[in-house]
Amino acid sequence: MSIKAEPVIRKVFRAGNRDRRGRVNLPFSWIGEKVVVASDGSYVVVCREEYERMKRILENSSVLMRLFEKLLNTSNGNKMFSIISRTWNPVTGCLHGCKYCWARRLAETKLRNSPRYRGGFIPRINEKEFNVKFSEGDFIFVSDMGDLFGSFIPREWILRVLAYIRKFPETYFLLLTKNPGRYTEFIEEFPENVILGMTIETNKDNLYLEHGISGAPAPSTRYESFKKLDWNKKFISIEPILDFDPEILWRWIDEIRPIMTYIGYDNYNNRLPEPPLSKTLKLIEKLREITLVVKKTIRPAWNEILNRHLGKVEEI
């Protein structure tokens, strides 16, 4: 016979002065029934009906997530994230100096004569962008030509961008930075329709420094800041992916709890310290256990390709 009564909370007492066991008093009607005893600090008790309902919701969500994942992965390899309908650049320019930055390269070449980039890839606010209108259901990538939350961006600029975003509550906005520690400065200002994103290429700080990848905060610093951030819509971009420690990077992503993770290799032949393709594919499969994963450019590392041409055999 199953127990219909509500769960009870009981304190565990010592069985006796010389007895090392504990004891707990339970209702008389429970005699003969199986019970589970667990610390309320580690477990949450729900009734069977609620458990079955939550299980069904989780199963349905899992099916929808895999369907959504397949749809998003049909357009992998694009420069832009596949969920994005358009970009919006109220603030442009960046001082991180990432060696692989396509935006800086574009600003200093094809766009060098445009008003925004005549002075180089320096931060600036673009007044015309505050006249742009967005539609319901749009998904907007904010400041893809810069880092809105870099330490070099004035607070007033960020507040102005967030205030403008509030005018479009039916539109989603993706914010992406290599300085997620600054998100905490604006946590009370973020509207509910923003997705807070972080780029993290590796977990290896030493690799990052050794190869002079960027002047942005170290990967471990980004991880610690983003993990602590209290926001229910987080996004991670592992692009361009650099060599990594599988267990550590997976644990970092698990602790951050993103709703979505994009992952891909460099698109611009920068000869970065990349991981072997097999290593990346294993990471992708493991990440799919905890988040929706969207693959961008997935290919062998540049040195793997070079070794094939040279007739070298990769060590296993």
N, C-alpha and C positions, 0 to 999 in steps of 0.2 A: 504494500500500500504506500503510495507517495504521500509526502507530508504537505498539507495545504497551509500550514501555519506560516506566518512571517518569520524570517530569520531572526535569531536572537543574538544579542551581544553579551558576552560573559567575560569576566576577568578570570585569568588563570591563576589559581592559588597553589601554594605548596601542599603536597599531599601529607606532609608531616615534617617534623623537625629533622629527622634523620633520613627521610626519603627524598631523593633528588628529583623525583618526578613531580609534574604539576597535575592539578585536577581542575575540572570545570563542571558545574552543575547544569544539567539540561532538563527540559520538560519531561514529565513522566510519560507522556503520550509518545515520546520519541524512542522509547525502549524497543529494541529489535530492529530499528531502522539504521541504515548506513548514514553517517554524517561525515562532513569534511571539516577539519579544523585547520585554520590558516590565520596568519597575522593580518589584521586589517590594514597594516601599513604597506603590504605587498599585493593584496588581492582585493577585488571588488566582487561582491556577491549580487547576482541578478537571478530573477526567477526563470524557470525553464521556458515559459512562454516568451519572455523578453529576449532570452538567449537565442531561441529559434528565429525570432523576428530579426535580430541583429545579424544572425548568420545568413539569412536570406538576402538582406540588404548588402552584406559584404560580397556574397556570391554574385549578385546582380551587378554590383559596382565593378567587380573584377572582370566580368564579361564585357561591360561597356568600356572599361579602360583599355582592354586588349583590342577592341574594335577601333577605338579612337586612336590607339597607338599605330595600328596598321594604316589608318587613313593619313596620319601625320607623316608616316615614314614613306609614303608614296612619292614624296617630293624631296628626298634627302639630297644633300650636297649643295643646296642653295646657299647663297651668302646670307640671306635673311632667314630668321626662324619661320618655320612653316605655319605657325599659328598666327603670324602677324599679317594684318590686312594693309597696313601702311606705317610709315615712320613719321615722326614729328620732331623737329630739332629747334626747340626754343632756346637751348643752350648748346653751343658747339665748342670744340677744342678740348685738348687734354694735355697734361704735363707729366703723365706717367712714363712716357718714352718707351713703350713696349716695342721690342725689336721686330715683332711680327705685325704691327698695326697697319691694317689696310686703309683705315680712315685717314690717318696722317699721310700715308703715301698718296691717297687720292687728293687730299687737300693741297699737297705740295706739288702735284703734277697737273692733272686735268682741271682741277678747280682753283689753281693758284691765282688766277686773274679775277675770280669772283670776289665781291665785296667782303664776304665772310672770311676769306682765307688769304687776302693780300698780305697780311702781316704774319702769315704762317698758321700753324695749328694751335693758336693760343685761345684760351677760353674767352667767350663773348656771349652776350645775350642778344637774341635776334627779335626785335620788336614786331616785325611783320608776322611772326609765328603765333602771336597772341590774337590774331584775327581769324585763325583757322577754325572751321567747324567740323565736328565729328558726329557720326551717325550712331544710332542705337545698334549694338552688336559688333561695332568695330573693335579691333584689337590693335592698339597703337604701341609701337616701340618708341619710347621717349629717348631722344638724344643718342641715336646710334652713332652720330659723328662726334662723340665726346664721352665724358664720364661726369654725369650730373652731380654725383656725390663725392667727387674727388675733393681732397682737402683744400684745393686751390679755387674752388667755386664758392663765391659769396653766399652766405646764408639767405640773404634777401632774394637772390635769384631763385633759389630752390623753393622758397615759400611762395613766390609768385607763380612758379610752374604748378605747384600743388593746388593753389587757389584756382587756377584756370582749369585744372583737371576736375575739380569739384563741380564745375558747371555742366559736366557731361556724365551724370551718374549711371547712365545706361551703356557707357563705353568702357572697355577694359584697357588699362594702361600698364605696359611692362617697363619697369625701371631696372636697369642693370648696371652694376658697378664692380670695381675691384677694391672698393673701400667700404665694405658693408658696416664697418664699425660706426660710420656716420649716420646710418639709418636710425640709431637709437636717439639721435638728436631731434628727429622729426616724428617719432613714433606716434605722438598725439595728433599730428597734422595729416597723417596719411588717410585718404578716403578709402572706403571699403572696396572700391573697384580698381585698386592698384595691386599688381603682382610685384613683389620685391625679389629681385634677382641678384645673383652673384656669379662672377666668372672665377673659376678656380681650375688651373690647368694641371696641377699636380699636388701631391702632398709634400714633395721634397724641397724644403727651403734651400738646402745646400746646392741642389741642382739649379735652382732658380738663380741663386747668386753667382754660381760658378760660370754660368753661360750668359750672365747679364741680361736676363729675359725682360725685366721691367723694373721701374722705380716704384711700382705700386706696393702696398703692404704685402709682406710675405704670405704665402699660402696658409701657413698655420695660424697667422694672425687673422686672416679672413675667416677661416673656419671657426675659430673661437668666437668671433664677433657674431657671425651669422647663426651659430648654434644657439646662442643666448637670446637672440632676437625673438620676441613674442609676437609672431605674426603667422596667421594660418594659411597664407598663400605665398609660398616661397618657390623660387625657380632657380635652377642651377645650370650654368653653361660650362661644360668641360671642353673648352675649345679655344685655341688648338691644344689638344691633349699632349702632355709631355710625359716622360717616363715616370712611373709611380710605384708605390708599394701597394699591391692589391688589397690586402686586408685593412691597411690603415685608411686608404682612400674610401673604400666601401663603408667602413665604420663612420668616417666623417659624414658621408652623405646620409647614412642611416640616422645619425644623431641630429642632423639638420632638418630632416623630414620634408623634403621638397615635394610639391605636387607633380613636378615635371622636371626632367633632366635632359638637356641636349648634349650630345657628345660627338666630337669629330676631330679629324686631323687638320693640319695647316693646309690652306689652299694656295699659298703664294711662294712655295719653294724657298722657304727661309732656312732650311737645313737645321731645324730645331732638334733637341735631344728627345726623339720620339720613342715610344714603346713599340715592341713588335706587334704586328696585327693580332696574333693569337692571344696575346696578353690582354689587349683591348677588348676582343670579342668575349673573353671570359668575364671581364669586368661588366660588360653590358648585360650578359645573362644573369649575373648575380644582382646587378642593380634592378633588374626587372622584378625582383622579388619584393622591392620596397618602394618603387616609384615608377611612373610612366617614363619610358626612355624613348627619345627620338634620335635616330642616327642621322648625322649629316655626312660629311665626307669621311668615309671609312675605306681605308686602303692600307697596303703594307707601308711600314716606315720607309723613309727615303733611303736609309742605309741598307735596308733589306733589298730594295730594288737594285741598288748599286752593286751589292754583293752578288746578286743573281747574274748581272751583266758581266761581273768579273769572274764568275764561275766558282765563287766561294760558297761553302755549305754552312748554313746557320747551325751553331751549336745548340744541342737540345739539353 
